[in-house]
Amino acid sequence: MAEPHVRIPRRYLTTQQVAQIFGVSQITVGNWIRWGLLPFMRGGDKGWYYIDPDVLPTFDPPRTSPAWFNRELYDAMVGEG
């Protein structure tokens, strides 16, 4: 049985936006989600992943990834904390 669609809060970010903040691909962000490393909500007509921006400043990406947290880009997308 399909899960009902969830209304995503406007401030949640797409995998593309999270990928930009960490300097990685959308596929990498999707992997983090599938591996259970990054909390998410699923919503929209296509069931896309959405990430709460509040978890990103403390998210520790796997060491095998060249990711780094870009605070300037994060603040531009989310607003300064």
N, C-alpha and C positions, 0 to 999 in steps of 0.2 A: 504494500500500500504506500503510495507516495505521501511524503510529508506535506502539510499545508505550507504555502508560501508565507514567509515571515516579512513583515515590514521592517526594513533596515533603517536605523536612525541616520539622518542626513550626514552626521559627522563621521560615520564609519568610512574607512578607506577601501578602495578596490585593491586587488592583487597587483595591478599595474602601478598604482601609487606607492604601495609598500615596496615594490621592486625598485622604483626610482629612489626612494629614501635610502635603501640599503645598497644601491648600485649593483643589483643582480637582475636576473631575468624573472619574468612572471612564472616560468616553469620552476625556478628555484623556490619562489614563495609558495607555489602550489605544493611542492615537495615538503616544505616545512609544515604546511597544514596537514598533509596526508600522514606525515610521520608523527603527528601529535605534538609538534614543537611550538606551534603558533596557534593560539585560540582564534576562533572565527565564528561567524554566523553565516548561514546560507540563506539566500533570498533572491527575490526577483523572479521573473518568468523563467529564466534559464537556470536558476539554482546556483548562481555564482557565489563565490566566497567574498565575504566582507570582514574587515579586521577593525577592531576597536583601536583607535590611535593611542589610547592611554597605555596599552601594553608594550608599545614599540620602544620607548626610551630604556626599558629594562630588559628587553628581549635580547638574549645571548645567542646569536646564530651559531650553527655548527662550525667548528674550527676548519673544516674542509672547504668552507665557502669563503670567497674573498670579500664577504660583506662587511660593511662598516656603516654605522648609523650617522646619517647626515643631518645634524641638528638644524642647520639653516634651512634646508629644504622641508624638513618636518614642520618647523615653525611657520613657513610660508603656506603650507597646505592646511595645517590644523589651527594655527594661531599660537602665539606664545602662551606658555603655561601659566 
